[in-house]
Amino acid sequence: MGLSKKTFFYSMTIAAIMVTFVIGYFVFMLPSLYVDYVMKSNLESVVELQEGYVEKRSYDELKVKNPTAVYTLEVPDEGAELRVSGKFFALTLEIQDEELLEMLNSIRDRMKGVENLEHAGEAFEGLDAEEFTAWWDNTKAKFEGEGMFFGDDLVAVHVEEKEDEEIYQEEYTKIHVISDKSFVYEAGISDENYGYTTYVAITDAEDAFVITIFPTLTPRMDEIRPVVLESLPMIAAVVFLLVLISSRFFSGKIVNPIIRLAGYAESAKLAEHFEVEAFNGGGADEIGALGRALQELYEKLRDNYLELEQKNSALEEENIRQEVFLRASSHQLKTPIAAALLLVDGMTNEVGKYKNTKEYLPEVKKQLLSMRKIVEDILYLNDHAEHMQKEEIDAKQLVEELVRAYAVQVEDKSLQLAITGSGTIFADREMMKKIVDNLLSNAVSYTPEEEAIKVKVSEKELEIQNSGITIDEKLLSNIFEPFVSSDESRKGKGLGLYVASYYSRLLGYQLKIENVENGVRTRLIFAERNY
């Protein structure tokens, strides 16, 4: 998933969590909070109303919720009068029946003996159940029948009129047609706290008019607003916590790979030779692609660095080789040059034996040829290394071709030379000829008469073993240096093994020389074939 899609997904997830929380709050918590608020508000209202009435003994200037349904009964400590008050009325009930008055006085006496109204039930603990039942039945019987408030037998009612206080405002009416024979009349009024709506449904039912009156009480918006305001701190705290947790989780999904990528770059910067582990902190998004690109970049830089080191090492080695070779070549050329000059000077001045020019001119030529050979080897060594061309070569055929050049020497020394095996190698032909020719030249030159030279050819290596001679162990470690010879009595220039070793390294081969029992074994180990 791409980084933009991932960010969009995380944002939508957080939004869904917030919406779920808000919906859950309004569906499950807000109703219960509203009910608790209304119950608490009602309790506060009745306490305020009770305290106000006790102080003024009137509903005047008192705020009353649902004033048409609220009233107060006042029972004096003495006398036969009871007072009932409301927002729109005030009644005085005078008890005229002696028996009812006696019952009221009995209740008064019991209530006066209670110090705390919370324990009002204790006033009736001594009342017998049968006595209470008889009392209740007697009271109920007195009020059964017609005209109980219109005679002088039980209770006399005195009504006090009150002026219109204009409590209700915002009157409106609507008519809702249900069918051809049925409609609903809607009328609404309101006070400072509530709205009151009365529905009157009227239907013509053929044999009668059916009228249903349905009054309702509608809360105002001011009543639910405090509930929401009181809930705001909790909502803000929960939303902040949810956003914090969600953001921490989702930001970690995005930021952590970047942190790992930065750490990977830092470790790559501090690592030697760009040797760093593979970056494993990315997925399929842009951060993962960037991590993989950085890893590929570091790997390429590391390969280039290693290749450059190898080239620098090879260049340094070549510089040292050329310096050493130049010094050695200069030193080696001094001998034949000095000898040739000495011979020429002697013949020119006709000094002693040097008068015989026919005898000593061939010696001068020999010295000049030796110098030319050294110069040719030097030039060929430096030139051909820069123009290497590899091809498939039949190793046995190459050896047989080179051996023919040493047929006279082999015959003169009665040497036993045998070539066995076969193999195809991939190398530069001229370099390979130089290597094998130098190895065969050393073998033929240093093998004593009537000894044997065995050549084994395979695709893995070329082995030449000659018998009857060994190399001084002190020389073996330096055998491949220029102008080092295993036979100091000979006047050889000592470049053969150096040239063979140098070309072997260029071709990626290994050249080893070791003493064996009564002989020397030379091994040219080929590297794996690389086409």
C-alpha positions as CSV (number, residue, x, y, z in Angstrom):
1,M,0.0,0.0,0.0
2,G,1.4,3.4,-1.0
3,L,2.2,6.0,1.7
4,S,-0.6,8.4,0.5
5,K,-3.1,5.5,0.6
6,K,-1.8,4.4,4.0
7,T,-2.1,7.9,5.4
8,F,-5.7,8.2,4.0
9,F,-6.5,4.8,5.5
10,Y,-5.2,5.9,8.9
11,S,-7.1,9.2,8.8
12,M,-10.3,7.4,7.9
13,T,-9.8,4.9,10.7
14,I,-9.3,7.7,13.2
15,A,-12.4,9.5,11.9
16,A,-14.4,6.3,12.1
17,I,-13.3,5.8,15.7
18,M,-14.3,9.4,16.6
19,V,-17.7,9.0,14.8
20,T,-18.3,5.7,16.5
21,F,-17.5,7.3,19.9
22,V,-19.8,10.3,19.3
23,I,-22.7,8.1,18.0
24,G,-22.2,5.7,21.0
25,Y,-22.2,8.7,23.3
26,F,-25.4,10.2,22.0
27,V,-27.2,6.8,21.7
28,F,-26.2,5.2,25.0
29,M,-24.8,7.8,27.4
30,L,-26.6,11.1,26.6
31,P,-30.2,9.7,27.3
32,S,-29.1,8.4,30.8
33,L,-27.3,11.7,31.5
34,Y,-30.4,13.6,30.4
35,V,-32.7,11.5,32.6
36,D,-30.3,12.1,35.6
37,Y,-30.3,15.8,34.9
38,V,-34.1,16.0,34.6
39,M,-34.5,14.1,37.9
40,K,-32.0,16.3,39.6
41,S,-33.6,19.4,38.1
42,N,-37.1,18.3,39.2
43,L,-35.8,17.7,42.8
44,E,-34.2,21.1,42.9
45,S,-37.5,22.7,41.5
46,V,-39.7,21.0,44.1
47,V,-37.3,22.0,46.9
48,E,-37.2,25.6,45.6
49,L,-41.0,25.6,45.3
50,Q,-41.5,24.1,48.8
51,E,-39.1,26.6,50.4
52,G,-40.7,29.5,48.5
53,Y,-44.2,28.5,49.5
54,V,-43.2,28.0,53.2
55,E,-41.8,31.5,53.2
56,K,-44.7,33.3,51.3
57,R,-47.6,30.8,51.8
58,S,-48.5,31.6,48.3
59,Y,-47.6,30.7,44.6
60,D,-47.3,34.4,43.8
61,E,-44.0,35.2,42.0
62,L,-42.9,31.5,42.3
63,K,-41.6,29.7,39.2
64,V,-43.5,26.5,38.6
65,K,-42.9,23.8,36.1
66,N,-46.1,22.5,34.6
67,P,-48.2,25.0,36.7
68,T,-51.6,23.3,35.7
69,A,-50.6,20.1,37.5
70,V,-48.7,21.4,40.6
71,Y,-50.4,22.3,43.9
72,T,-49.7,22.4,47.6
73,L,-51.7,21.1,50.6
74,E,-51.3,23.0,53.8
75,V,-52.5,21.3,57.0
76,P,-52.5,23.7,60.0
77,D,-51.6,22.4,63.5
78,E,-55.0,23.4,64.8
79,G,-58.5,24.0,63.4
80,A,-60.7,22.3,60.8
81,E,-59.5,24.1,57.7
82,L,-57.1,22.7,55.0
83,R,-55.7,24.9,52.3
84,V,-54.9,23.8,48.8
85,S,-53.0,26.3,46.6
86,G,-51.8,26.3,43.0
87,K,-50.7,28.8,40.3
88,F,-54.2,29.4,39.1
89,F,-56.3,28.6,42.2
90,A,-56.6,28.6,46.0
91,L,-59.1,26.4,47.9
92,T,-60.0,26.4,51.5
93,L,-61.5,23.0,52.7
94,E,-63.4,23.2,56.0
95,I,-64.0,19.8,57.6
96,Q,-67.4,19.8,59.2
97,D,-67.8,16.1,60.0
98,E,-66.8,15.5,63.6
99,E,-65.5,12.0,62.9
100,L,-63.2,13.2,60.1
101,L,-62.0,16.0,62.2
102,E,-61.2,13.6,65.0
103,M,-59.2,11.4,62.6
104,L,-57.3,14.5,61.5
105,N,-56.5,15.5,65.0
106,S,-55.3,11.9,65.8
107,I,-52.9,12.1,62.9
108,R,-51.7,15.6,64.0
109,D,-51.0,14.2,67.5
110,R,-49.1,11.3,66.2
111,M,-47.0,13.6,63.9
112,K,-46.2,16.0,66.7
113,G,-44.5,13.3,68.7
114,V,-41.9,12.8,65.9
115,E,-38.8,14.9,66.3
116,N,-37.4,14.2,62.8
117,L,-39.6,13.9,59.7
118,E,-37.3,11.2,58.3
119,H,-38.8,8.9,60.9
120,A,-42.4,9.9,60.3
121,G,-43.3,6.3,59.9
122,E,-42.7,5.7,63.6
123,A,-45.8,7.8,64.4
124,F,-48.0,5.0,63.0
125,E,-46.1,2.0,64.4
126,G,-48.6,1.6,67.3
127,L,-51.6,1.7,65.0
128,D,-53.4,-1.7,64.8
129,A,-53.9,-3.0,61.3
130,E,-57.6,-3.8,61.9
131,E,-58.0,-0.3,63.4
132,F,-56.3,1.3,60.3
133,T,-58.5,-0.8,57.9
134,A,-61.7,0.2,59.7
135,W,-60.6,3.8,59.7
136,W,-59.8,3.8,56.0
137,D,-63.1,2.0,55.0
138,N,-65.1,4.5,57.1
139,T,-63.3,7.5,55.5
140,K,-63.9,6.1,52.0
141,A,-67.6,5.4,52.7
142,K,-68.1,9.0,53.8
143,F,-66.8,10.3,50.4
144,E,-68.9,7.9,48.3
145,G,-72.0,9.3,46.7
146,E,-73.0,12.6,45.1
147,G,-72.5,16.2,46.2
148,M,-69.9,15.6,48.9
149,F,-68.5,19.1,48.3
150,F,-71.8,20.9,48.0
151,G,-73.5,20.2,51.3
152,D,-72.7,20.9,54.9
153,D,-72.2,17.3,56.0
154,L,-68.5,16.7,55.4
155,V,-66.4,19.4,53.8
156,A,-67.1,23.0,52.9
157,V,-65.2,24.4,49.9
158,H,-64.3,28.1,49.5
159,V,-62.6,29.1,46.2
160,E,-60.4,32.2,45.9
161,E,-60.1,33.8,42.5
162,K,-56.7,34.8,41.1
163,E,-55.8,37.3,38.4
164,D,-54.3,36.0,35.1
165,E,-50.6,36.1,35.5
166,E,-50.0,35.6,31.7
167,I,-47.8,32.5,32.3
168,Y,-48.3,31.0,28.8
169,Q,-47.1,32.5,25.5
170,E,-46.5,31.5,21.9
171,E,-49.8,30.0,21.2
172,Y,-50.3,28.2,17.9
173,T,-52.8,25.9,16.2
174,K,-52.6,23.4,13.4
175,I,-55.0,21.0,11.7
176,H,-53.9,17.6,10.4
177,V,-56.3,15.9,8.0
178,I,-56.1,12.1,8.4
179,S,-59.0,11.1,6.1
180,D,-62.3,12.4,4.9
181,K,-63.9,11.7,8.3
182,S,-61.0,12.2,10.6
183,F,-58.7,15.0,11.5
184,V,-56.4,16.1,14.4
185,Y,-56.5,19.6,15.9
186,E,-53.1,20.6,17.4
187,A,-52.8,23.6,19.8
188,G,-49.6,24.6,21.6
189,I,-48.6,27.0,24.3
190,S,-45.4,27.4,26.4
191,D,-44.1,28.9,29.5
192,E,-40.5,29.7,30.5
193,N,-39.6,26.1,30.9
194,Y,-41.8,23.8,28.9
195,G,-44.0,23.6,25.8
196,Y,-47.5,22.1,26.2
197,T,-49.2,20.6,23.2
198,T,-52.7,19.3,23.2
199,Y,-54.0,17.1,20.4
200,V,-57.7,16.7,19.8
201,A,-58.6,13.9,17.4
202,I,-62.2,13.9,16.0
203,T,-63.7,11.1,13.9
204,D,-67.2,10.8,12.4
205,A,-68.0,7.1,13.2
206,E,-71.5,7.0,11.5
207,D,-73.4,6.6,14.7
208,A,-71.4,9.0,16.8
209,F,-68.6,11.6,17.0
210,V,-65.5,10.1,18.7
211,I,-63.3,12.7,20.3
212,T,-59.9,11.9,21.9
213,I,-57.9,14.5,23.9
214,F,-54.2,13.9,24.2
215,P,-52.1,16.5,26.1
216,T,-48.3,16.2,26.1
217,L,-45.4,18.0,27.8
218,T,-42.5,18.9,25.5
219,P,-39.1,19.8,27.0
220,R,-37.3,22.9,25.8
221,M,-33.8,23.0,24.2
222,D,-32.6,25.0,27.2
223,E,-33.1,21.8,29.3
224,I,-30.8,19.6,27.3
225,R,-28.1,22.2,26.6
226,P,-26.7,22.1,30.2
227,V,-26.4,18.3,29.9
228,V,-24.3,18.7,26.8
229,L,-22.2,21.4,28.3
230,E,-21.5,19.4,31.4
231,S,-20.5,16.5,29.1
232,L,-18.1,18.6,27.0
233,P,-15.0,18.1,29.4
234,M,-15.5,14.3,29.4
235,I,-16.1,14.3,25.6
236,A,-13.0,16.4,25.0
237,A,-10.9,14.3,27.3
238,V,-12.0,11.0,25.7
239,V,-11.6,12.3,22.2
240,F,-8.2,13.7,23.0
241,L,-7.2,10.3,24.5
242,L,-8.5,8.4,21.5
243,V,-6.8,10.7,19.0
244,L,-3.6,10.5,21.0
245,I,-3.6,6.7,21.2
246,S,-4.7,6.3,17.5
247,S,-2.2,8.9,16.3
248,R,0.6,7.3,18.3
249,F,-0.2,4.0,16.8
250,F,-0.7,5.1,13.3
251,S,2.2,7.6,13.3
252,G,4.4,4.8,14.5
253,K,3.4,2.8,11.4
254,I,4.6,5.6,9.2
255,V,7.5,7.2,11.3
256,N,9.2,4.0,12.5
257,P,10.2,2.9,9.0
258,I,11.6,6.4,8.4
259,I,13.6,6.1,11.7
260,R,14.9,2.7,10.7
261,L,15.8,4.1,7.3
262,A,17.7,7.0,8.9
263,G,19.5,4.5,11.2
264,Y,20.3,2.4,8.2
265,A,21.8,5.4,6.4
266,E,23.8,6.3,9.6
267,S,25.2,2.8,10.0
268,A,26.1,2.8,6.3
269,K,27.9,6.1,6.7
270,L,29.9,4.8,9.7
271,A,30.6,1.3,8.2
272,E,33.9,0.5,6.8
273,H,33.9,-0.3,3.1
274,F,30.1,0.1,3.0
275,E,29.7,-3.3,4.7
276,V,26.1,-3.0,6.0
277,E,23.3,-5.5,6.4
278,A,20.3,-5.5,4.1
279,F,17.6,-3.0,4.9
280,N,14.5,-4.9,6.2
281,G,12.3,-2.0,7.5
282,G,10.1,-1.3,4.5
283,G,7.0,-2.7,2.9
284,A,5.4,-2.0,-0.4
285,D,5.1,1.7,0.1
286,E,7.4,4.6,-0.9
287,I,9.5,4.3,2.3
288,G,10.2,0.6,1.5
289,A,11.1,1.6,-2.1
290,L,13.4,4.3,-0.8
291,G,15.0,1.8,1.6
292,R,15.6,-0.7,-1.2
293,A,17.0,2.0,-3.5
294,L,19.4,3.1,-0.7
295,Q,20.4,-0.5,-0.2
296,E,21.1,-0.9,-3.9
297,L,23.0,2.3,-3.9
298,Y,25.2,1.2,-1.0
299,E,25.8,-2.1,-2.6
300,K,26.8,-0.5,-5.9
301,L,29.0,2.0,-4.0
302,R,30.6,-1.0,-2.1
303,D,31.2,-2.9,-5.3
304,N,32.7,0.2,-7.0
305,Y,34.8,0.8,-3.8
306,L,36.1,-2.7,-3.8
307,E,36.8,-2.6,-7.5
308,L,38.6,0.6,-7.1
309,E,40.6,-0.8,-4.2
310,Q,41.5,-3.8,-6.3
311,K,42.6,-1.5,-9.1
312,N,44.5,0.7,-6.8
313,S,46.2,-2.3,-5.3
314,A,47.0,-3.7,-8.7
315,L,48.2,-0.3,-9.8
316,E,50.4,0.1,-6.7
317,E,51.8,-3.4,-7.3
318,E,52.4,-2.6,-10.9
319,N,54.2,0.6,-10.0
320,I,56.4,-1.2,-7.5
321,R,57.0,-4.0,-10.1
322,Q,58.0,-1.5,-12.8
323,E,60.3,0.4,-10.4
324,V,61.9,-2.8,-9.2
325,F,62.0,-4.2,-12.7
326,L,63.5,-1.0,-14.1
327,R,66.2,-1.0,-11.5
328,A,67.0,-4.6,-11.9
329,S,67.0,-4.3,-15.7
330,S,69.3,-1.4,-15.6
331,H,71.6,-3.3,-13.3
332,Q,71.4,-6.4,-15.5
333,L,72.2,-4.5,-18.7
334,K,75.3,-3.0,-17.2
335,T,77.2,-6.3,-17.4
336,P,76.8,-7.1,-21.1
337,I,77.2,-3.4,-22.0
338,A,80.5,-3.2,-20.0
339,A,81.7,-6.5,-21.5
340,A,80.9,-5.3,-25.0
341,L,82.6,-1.9,-24.5
342,L,85.6,-3.7,-23.1
343,L,85.9,-6.0,-26.1
344,V,85.4,-3.2,-28.6
345,D,88.0,-1.0,-26.9
346,G,90.5,-3.9,-26.9
347,M,89.9,-4.6,-30.5
348,T,90.1,-1.0,-31.5
349,N,93.4,-0.4,-29.7
350,E,94.7,-3.9,-30.7
351,V,95.5,-4.7,-27.1
352,G,97.0,-8.1,-26.6
353,K,94.7,-11.0,-27.5
354,Y,91.9,-8.6,-28.6
355,K,93.9,-8.1,-31.8
356,N,92.2,-11.2,-33.1
357,T,88.9,-9.6,-34.1
358,K,87.5,-12.7,-35.7
359,E,87.6,-14.5,-32.4
360,Y,86.2,-11.7,-30.2
361,L,83.6,-10.0,-32.6
362,P,81.3,-13.0,-32.1
363,E,81.6,-12.4,-28.3
364,V,80.5,-8.8,-28.8
365,K,77.6,-9.9,-30.9
366,K,76.7,-12.4,-28.2
367,Q,76.6,-9.6,-25.6
368,L,74.5,-7.4,-27.9
369,L,72.1,-10.2,-28.5
370,S,71.8,-10.7,-24.8
371,M,71.0,-7.1,-24.3
372,R,68.5,-7.2,-27.1
373,K,66.8,-10.2,-25.5
374,I,66.5,-8.3,-22.2
375,V,65.0,-5.2,-24.0
376,E,62.6,-7.3,-26.0
377,D,61.3,-9.1,-22.9
378,I,60.8,-5.8,-21.1
379,L,59.0,-4.2,-24.0
380,Y,56.8,-7.3,-24.6
381,L,56.1,-7.6,-20.9
382,N,54.7,-4.1,-20.7
383,D,53.0,-4.0,-24.1
384,H,51.2,-7.3,-24.2
385,A,49.7,-7.0,-20.7
386,E,47.6,-4.1,-22.0
387,H,46.2,-5.9,-25.1
388,M,45.2,-9.3,-23.7
389,Q,42.8,-11.4,-25.9
390,K,41.4,-14.6,-24.5
391,E,40.4,-17.6,-26.6
392,E,40.0,-21.4,-26.2
393,I,43.3,-23.2,-26.4
394,D,44.2,-26.9,-26.6
395,A,46.8,-27.1,-23.8
396,K,48.4,-30.3,-24.9
397,Q,48.7,-29.1,-28.5
398,L,50.4,-25.9,-27.3
399,V,52.9,-27.8,-25.2
400,E,53.8,-30.1,-28.0
401,E,54.3,-27.1,-30.3
402,L,56.7,-25.5,-27.8
403,V,58.6,-28.7,-27.1
404,R,59.7,-29.0,-30.7
405,A,61.9,-25.9,-30.2
406,Y,63.9,-27.8,-27.6
407,A,64.3,-31.0,-29.6
408,V,68.0,-30.5,-30.2
409,Q,68.7,-29.8,-26.5
410,V,66.7,-32.7,-25.4
411,E,68.5,-35.0,-27.8
412,D,72.0,-33.6,-26.9
413,K,71.3,-34.2,-23.2
414,S,69.6,-37.6,-23.8
415,L,66.5,-36.4,-21.8
416,Q,63.4,-38.5,-21.5
417,L,60.5,-36.0,-22.2
418,A,56.9,-37.3,-22.0
419,I,53.6,-35.4,-22.4
420,T,50.3,-37.0,-21.1
421,G,46.7,-35.9,-20.6
422,S,44.6,-33.3,-22.4
423,G,42.5,-30.2,-21.8
424,T,41.1,-27.0,-23.1
425,I,41.7,-23.7,-21.4
426,F,40.5,-20.1,-22.0
427,A,43.4,-17.7,-22.0
428,D,45.5,-15.3,-24.1
429,R,47.6,-17.5,-26.5
430,E,50.7,-15.4,-26.6
431,M,50.8,-15.0,-22.8
432,M,50.2,-18.7,-22.4
433,K,53.0,-19.5,-24.8
434,K,55.4,-17.2,-22.9
435,I,54.5,-18.9,-19.6
436,V,54.9,-22.5,-20.9
437,D,58.0,-21.6,-22.9
438,N,59.7,-20.2,-19.9
439,L,58.8,-23.2,-17.8
440,L,59.9,-25.7,-20.4
441,S,63.1,-23.6,-21.0
442,N,64.0,-23.8,-17.3
443,A,63.2,-27.6,-17.2
444,V,65.3,-28.4,-20.2
445,S,68.1,-26.1,-19.2
446,Y,68.5,-27.2,-15.6
447,T,67.7,-31.0,-15.9
448,P,70.9,-33.0,-15.9
449,E,71.8,-35.3,-18.7
450,E,69.9,-38.6,-19.1
451,E,67.2,-37.5,-16.6
452,A,63.4,-37.2,-17.2
453,I,60.9,-34.4,-17.8
454,K,57.2,-35.3,-17.4
455,V,54.5,-33.0,-18.5
456,K,50.8,-33.6,-17.4
457,V,48.0,-31.6,-19.0
458,S,44.4,-31.3,-17.8
459,E,41.7,-28.6,-17.7
460,K,42.6,-27.8,-14.1
461,E,46.3,-27.5,-14.3
462,L,49.6,-28.0,-16.1
463,E,52.3,-29.9,-14.3
464,I,56.0,-30.1,-15.3
465,Q,58.3,-32.3,-13.2
466,N,62.0,-32.7,-13.9
467,S,64.3,-35.1,-12.0
468,G,67.9,-35.1,-11.0
469,I,68.0,-31.6,-9.5
470,T,66.5,-29.5,-6.7
471,I,66.3,-25.8,-5.8
472,D,68.0,-24.3,-2.8
473,E,65.3,-23.7,-0.2
474,K,66.6,-20.2,0.4
475,L,65.8,-19.3,-3.2
476,L,62.3,-20.8,-3.3
477,S,60.6,-17.9,-1.5
478,N,62.2,-15.4,-4.0
479,I,62.2,-17.7,-7.1
480,F,59.7,-15.4,-9.0
481,E,61.6,-12.2,-8.5
482,P,63.3,-10.7,-11.5
483,F,66.9,-11.8,-12.2
484,V,66.9,-14.5,-9.6
485,S,68.5,-17.7,-10.9
486,S,68.6,-21.1,-9.3
487,D,72.1,-21.7,-10.7
488,E,74.5,-18.9,-10.0
489,S,77.2,-20.5,-12.2
490,R,75.1,-19.7,-15.3
491,K,75.0,-16.3,-16.8
492,G,71.2,-16.3,-17.4
493,K,69.3,-13.1,-17.2
494,G,66.8,-14.6,-14.7
495,L,63.6,-13.1,-16.2
496,G,61.9,-16.4,-17.2
497,L,60.1,-17.2,-14.0
498,Y,59.3,-13.6,-13.3
499,V,57.6,-13.3,-16.7
500,A,55.7,-16.6,-16.2
501,S,54.6,-15.5,-12.7
502,Y,53.5,-12.0,-13.9
503,Y,51.5,-13.4,-16.8
504,S,49.9,-16.1,-14.6
505,R,48.6,-13.4,-12.2
506,L,47.2,-11.4,-15.1
507,L,45.3,-14.5,-16.4
508,G,44.1,-15.4,-12.9
509,Y,46.3,-18.5,-12.6
510,Q,48.5,-19.7,-9.7
511,L,52.1,-20.7,-10.4
512,K,53.8,-22.9,-7.8
513,I,57.3,-24.4,-7.7
514,E,58.3,-26.9,-5.1
515,N,61.0,-29.5,-4.5
516,V,60.0,-33.2,-4.6
517,E,62.0,-36.3,-4.1
518,N,65.0,-36.0,-6.5
519,G,63.4,-33.3,-8.5
520,V,61.4,-30.1,-9.0
521,R,57.7,-29.9,-9.7
522,T,56.1,-26.8,-11.3
523,R,52.3,-26.4,-11.2
524,L,50.3,-23.9,-13.3
525,I,46.8,-24.0,-11.7
526,F,44.1,-22.7,-13.9
527,A,41.2,-20.7,-12.5
528,E,37.6,-21.7,-13.3
529,R,36.7,-21.0,-16.9
530,N,35.0,-17.6,-17.4
531,Y,33.4,-16.9,-20.8
